[in-house]
């Protein structure tokens, strides 16, 4: 408790102003203080926390990694202060939502739009980031709800099943394999293929399936995201074996999707903290998403 007594809002405000303004002069102008007052506040914060927060480089002060982490941890504090300072009429129940690009772009944006139209008294703050950042943000209480398409285990989190998908072969509309209802691993032999990079566990799984089937497709490109794999497949570069959810909902008319005849299953989850009660607005959004997720031939409710 004694350590908490040393917290200083003015020091935190100086740090945040420095991070957002870039210079002590601009930070001072923003807070209505002198430049020396900003410098003293930063020096005091560094002394109290035992961290170097800014380093001088080519005549400019640049934030260290410690400053970036501390500033990120201060987000909930300043968001709470903003809500307190807002006029009562401006206060709306807010959902702090985070998801990776594969779910956020086009698919989740459409659901957020429908949710807010149905619930105009609610407010949504959507962050688009990596799956790792989804987990980190929830653990640090910067978000109420995350939606991810990978299976992760982390202390302090609860994963609520959302959708289960089977792998598909994605290809251009007139690809020779588009005539098949199901593409088996052996059907890929000799065909050009776009693969995920080896850092993905799914790449190793697919390689084993192809090896067991005696199939030797020609890998012409490796990519780090399912989006990139589908884009290259749509352009006719080759076939991509991918998770169809949710891209099949908005790419169905642009390219061909065929079931992949091998056991590759993907699961999507709502990720929430198991340390805090789930806010009412998060429960409402989960319910809305479940009810309004379109059906497709490759995906089912979890």
PyMOL commands that set and color helices and strands:
alter all, ss='L'
color gray80, all
select helices_A, chain A and resi 4-6+9-21+24-31+35-49+65-73+75-85+88-90+101-118+131-139+176-179+185-188+201-213+226-234+248-251+280-292
alter helices_A, ss='H'
color red, helices_A
select strands_A, chain A and resi 54-57+60-63+93-99+122-128+145-148+157-171+182-183+192-196+218-223+239-243+256-260+265-273+299-301
alter strands_A, ss='S'
color yellow, strands_A
deselect
rebuild
show_as cartoon
